[in-house]
């Protein structure tokens, strides 16, 4: 069994999102197989977010092969986010 690591900003971003009114968050990083790190509920909709650390070089924040495959095959919404601002922009769409 492999331990699934999270990006350094994973917990902080979840905590920030949970402070927003009407937002619920569930961490799904342990599912694996490219499934996004969190599911966010807002306004009666669900959002799949893959969290990447904005403090790392772009070459270190690329999607893994399994994440890339998931993003390409998924027929619904899925986004990469690096900070609370990214999340808010996606939730407002």
C-alpha positions in Angstrom: 0.0 0.0 0.0 1.4 3.4 -1.0 0.9 6.5 1.2 -0.5 9.3 -0.9 1.3 12.6 -0.3 -0.4 16.0 -0.6 1.0 19.2 -1.8 2.2 21.6 0.9 -0.8 23.9 0.5 -3.4 21.1 0.6 -4.5 21.5 4.2 -4.3 25.3 4.1 -6.5 25.5 1.0 -9.1 23.1 2.5 -9.2 25.2 5.7 -9.6 28.4 3.7 -12.4 27.0 1.5 -14.3 25.7 4.6 -14.3 29.3 5.9 -16.3 30.5 2.9 -20.1 30.5 3.4 -22.0 27.8 1.7 -18.9 25.7 0.8 -18.3 22.1 1.8 -15.0 20.3 1.1 -14.1 16.6 1.0 -10.5 15.5 0.6 -10.2 12.7 -1.9 -6.4 12.6 -2.4 -6.2 9.0 -1.2 -8.4 7.6 -4.0 -5.5 7.6 -6.4 -5.7 6.7 -10.1 -5.5 10.3 -11.0 -8.7 11.3 -9.1 -8.5 15.0 -8.1 -7.4 16.0 -4.6 -10.7 17.5 -3.3 -14.4 17.7 -4.1 -16.0 21.0 -3.3 -19.7 21.6 -3.0 -21.1 25.0 -3.6 -24.3 26.4 -5.0 -25.8 23.0 -5.5 -22.9 21.9 -7.7 -19.8 19.7 -7.2 -16.3 20.8 -8.3 -13.3 18.5 -8.7 -10.0 20.3 -7.9 -6.5 19.0 -8.3 -4.3 21.0 -6.0 -0.8 22.0 -7.0 1.7 24.0 -4.9 2.2 27.5 -6.3 5.5 27.8 -4.5 7.1 25.1 -6.6 8.6 25.6 -10.0 6.1 25.0 -12.9 8.1 21.8 -13.9 7.3 20.4 -10.5 3.6 21.1 -10.6 2.8 19.3 -13.8 0.0 16.7 -13.7 1.2 13.1 -13.1 0.5 10.7 -15.9 -2.5 9.3 -14.0 -3.8 12.8 -13.3 -3.4 13.9 -16.9 -5.2 10.8 -18.1 -8.1 11.4 -15.7 -8.4 15.0 -16.8 -8.5 14.0 -20.5 -11.1 11.2 -20.0 -13.3 12.8 -17.5 -16.6 14.1 -19.1 -17.3 16.6 -16.4 -15.7 19.5 -14.7 -12.2 19.1 -13.3 -9.7 22.0 -12.6 -6.2 22.5 -11.4 -6.0 25.1 -8.6 -3.0 26.6 -6.7 -4.6 29.0 -4.2 -7.9 30.2 -2.8 -8.2 32.8 -5.6 -8.1 30.0 -8.2 -10.8 28.1 -6.4 -13.1 31.2 -6.1 -12.8 31.9 -9.8 -13.8 28.3 -10.6 -16.7 28.4 -8.2 -18.1 31.6 -9.8 -18.3 30.1 -13.3 
